[in-house]
Amino acid sequence: MKTQVTIIGGGIVGLATAWRLAEAHRDLVITVLEKENDVAAHQTGHNSGVIHSGIYYRPGSLRAMNCRDGYVALLEFCQKYDIAHDICGKVIVATREWERSQLDKIMDHGRENGLQGIRRISAEEVQEREPHVQAVEGIWVPQTGIIDYVQVTQTYARLIQERGHQIKFGFQVKAMTRHRKRWRIFSLAGDVVEGELVINCAGLFADKVVQMTGQNLGGVQIIPFRGEYYNVVHEKEHLVNNLIYPVPNPAFPFLGVHYTRMIHGGIEAGPSAVLAFAREGYSRYQVNAVELLETITHRGFLRMARKHWRFGWDEMVRSFSKKAFVTALQHLIPEIGMQDLVRGGAGVRAMACSIHGELLDDFLILETEGVINVVNAPSPAATASLAIGQTIAKAATRQLTA
Ligand SMILES: Cc1cc2nc3c(=O)[nH]c(=O)nc-3n(C[C@H](O)[C@H](O)[C@H](O)COP(=O)(O)OP(=O)(O)OC[C@H]3O[C@@H](n4cnc5c(N)ncnc54)[C@H](O)[C@@H]3O)c2cc1C
């Protein structure tokens, strides 16, 4: 009988993992369980569509290594399967004198992460590349690009289905039991799937699925942070050529609101990073009382909120006040006005928060016998999906051949 592997979550990480496993083994039966009726319904389908270069991440971290390897693998994959993408490069700009020292640190990380061709550029060169930006200095990152991650995920899905593997849509995993090294996985609707190995790629619900596998995360909990976008109106799209990023606040794993040219046309501005009142809370008014209570009573969240209340407050203000959002964007392009932006979509980031009040900075993949849990896969996990998938496929192979 063939070995059965079950992957929970039909986002980019779950499906890249399925594809890497399908490539490596002919003798597996892979089943992906997805609660929605399509792939990429959550983080993957609501992201900025940027192919990250890896310039920001701490050298030696899983984010840095998987971004580097995933970047190369993603571009090869796109060429092979004819997926539109554009390596247009980006500028990171310091708009205030005191931000220059941050540029030094970003350059150091970029060099240590092996990025070729990144360089400091003067205010004049920033303006040659992005004529409407007011900066004191910048960094040019030639590797950064744009892509449609839904299309990438749909391609992984098509490839695994062509190899005879299955994606079960509308299967919301509710509980799991294990007997004689075999899992029984139950859906909310009462269906059952069995398998030897379970891989949890449930994104915003990764911690809940960990609990179902009987593991203890030591108080780590997913905190949902919504990223809201505005669209630049068509008549003002000329204000942005490609990708314009501010210097990020090093205290947080967010990049700050930026301008992004989209692969299918149009310019987005954002995303913010505001606490969501539901794990899938895409609007300001969407509240899930149980999930909100779990968030605001989590000891780690409370510690973080006490320490960073000012950041949280500013983000909340930006969520409700367009004027405050526009002011943040005017730091990069002073001539952008209220009338040049219309509310766009939103995405919710799954950020794992420790009991000590820190958002985990790195990817976190935990492995025990019979289970691999992807606990934390924030940005750049879309860029890095094939590398993360490869890492998990190797761990799965070790378990299946032990
Ligand atoms: C606003 C925003 C902007 C971003 N920008 C970028 C970017 O430009 N570049 C980049 O590289 N990364 C970016 N990221 C990060 C990237 O999108 C995510 O890291 C990545 O999509 C995570 O993929 P995933 O498969 O782990 O999660 P998801 O895409 O969230 O997939 C998880 C899946 O699991 C399913 N699921 C959950 N619970 C269950 C259950 N109980 N039973 C069955 N199914 C379940 C969900 O329905 C979902 O489809 C961004 C993220 C956000 C939110």
The ligand as a Tripos MOL2 file, in Angstrom:
@<TRIPOS>MOLECULE
LIG
   53    58     1     0     0
SMALL
NO_CHARGES

@<TRIPOS>ATOM
      1 C1         -0.7940   41.7810    3.6060 C.3       1 LIG1
      2 C2          0.2840   40.7930    3.2680 C.ar      1 LIG1
      3 C3          1.2900   41.1270    2.3660 C.ar      1 LIG1
      4 C4          2.3080   40.2050    2.0670 C.ar      1 LIG1
      5 N1          3.2150   40.4870    1.0810 N.ar      1 LIG1
      6 C5          4.0940   39.5340    0.7060 C.ar      1 LIG1
      7 C6          4.9310   39.7190   -0.4260 C.ar      1 LIG1
      8 O1          4.8190   40.7180   -1.1340 O.2       1 LIG1
      9 N2          5.8520   38.7650   -0.7280 N.ar      1 LIG1
     10 C7          5.9820   37.6200    0.0210 C.ar      1 LIG1
     11 O2          6.8540   36.7990   -0.2810 O.2       1 LIG1
     12 N3          5.1690   37.3920    1.0820 N.ar      1 LIG1
     13 C8          4.2150   38.2920    1.4090 C.ar      1 LIG1
     14 N4          3.3530   38.0590    2.4350 N.ar      1 LIG1
     15 C9          3.4840   36.8130    3.1770 C.3       1 LIG1
     16 C10         2.8750   35.6340    2.4400 C.3       1 LIG1
     17 O3          1.7050   35.9800    1.7290 O.3       1 LIG1
     18 C11         2.5700   34.5340    3.4530 C.3       1 LIG1
     19 O4          3.7290   34.3250    4.2150 O.3       1 LIG1
     20 C12         2.1790   33.2340    2.7580 C.3       1 LIG1
     21 O5          1.1040   33.4630    1.8670 O.3       1 LIG1
     22 C13         1.8130   32.1840    3.7920 C.3       1 LIG1
     23 O6          1.2790   31.0830    3.0900 O.3       1 LIG1
     24 P1          0.5680   29.9080    3.8710 P.3       1 LIG1
     25 O7          0.2780   28.8680    2.8730 O.co2     1 LIG1
     26 O8          1.4130   29.5720    5.0600 O.co2     1 LIG1
     27 O9         -0.7640   30.5680    4.4890 O.3       1 LIG1
     28 P2         -2.1790   30.8420    3.8110 P.3       1 LIG1
     29 O10        -2.0470   31.4090    2.4610 O.co2     1 LIG1
     30 O11        -2.9450   31.6400    4.8050 O.co2     1 LIG1
     31 O12        -2.8110   29.3950    3.6630 O.3       1 LIG1
     32 C14        -3.2690   28.6500    4.7620 C.3       1 LIG1
     33 C15        -4.4770   27.8560    4.3090 C.3       1 LIG1
     34 O13        -4.8830   26.9750    5.3370 O.3       1 LIG1
     35 C16        -6.2840   26.8970    5.3060 C.3       1 LIG1
     36 N5         -6.7430   26.4110    6.6150 N.ar      1 LIG1
     37 C17        -6.5950   27.0400    7.8150 C.ar      1 LIG1
     38 N6         -7.1460   26.2970    8.7900 N.ar      1 LIG1
     39 C18        -7.6260   25.1660    8.2110 C.ar      1 LIG1
     40 C19        -8.3040   24.0300    8.7180 C.ar      1 LIG1
     41 N7         -8.6050   23.8860   10.0170 N.pl3     1 LIG1
     42 N8         -8.6680   23.0560    7.8380 N.ar      1 LIG1
     43 C20        -8.3690   23.1740    6.5090 C.ar      1 LIG1
     44 N9         -7.7520   24.2450    5.9830 N.ar      1 LIG1
     45 C21        -7.3610   25.2380    6.8270 C.ar      1 LIG1
     46 C22        -6.7250   28.3040    4.9960 C.3       1 LIG1
     47 O14        -8.0460   28.3490    4.4770 O.3       1 LIG1
     48 C23        -5.6680   28.7450    3.9920 C.3       1 LIG1
     49 O15        -6.0680   28.5430    2.6480 O.3       1 LIG1
     50 C24         2.3280   38.9480    2.7350 C.ar      1 LIG1
     51 C25         1.2890   38.6110    3.6170 C.ar      1 LIG1
     52 C26         0.2600   39.5010    3.8580 C.ar      1 LIG1
     53 C27        -0.8810   39.0740    4.7310 C.3       1 LIG1
@<TRIPOS>BOND
     1     1     2 1
     2     2     3 ar
     3     2    52 ar
     4     3     4 ar
     5     4     5 ar
     6     4    50 ar
     7     5     6 ar
     8     6     7 ar
     9     6    13 1
    10     7     8 2
    11     7     9 ar
    12     9    10 ar
    13    10    11 2
    14    10    12 ar
    15    12    13 ar
    16    13    14 ar
    17    14    15 1
    18    14    50 ar
    19    15    16 1
    20    16    17 1
    21    16    18 1
    22    18    19 1
    23    18    20 1
    24    20    21 1
    25    20    22 1
    26    22    23 1
    27    23    24 1
    28    24    25 2
    29    24    26 1
    30    24    27 1
    31    27    28 1
    32    28    29 2
    33    28    30 1
    34    28    31 1
    35    31    32 1
    36    32    33 1
    37    33    34 1
    38    33    48 1
    39    34    35 1
    40    35    36 1
    41    35    46 1
    42    36    37 ar
    43    36    45 ar
    44    37    38 ar
    45    38    39 ar
    46    39    40 ar
    47    39    45 ar
    48    40    41 1
    49    40    42 ar
    50    42    43 ar
    51    43    44 ar
    52    44    45 ar
    53    46    47 1
    54    46    48 1
    55    48    49 1
    56    50    51 ar
    57    51    52 ar
    58    52    53 1
@<TRIPOS>SUBSTRUCTURE
     1 LIG1         1 GROUP 0 **** ****
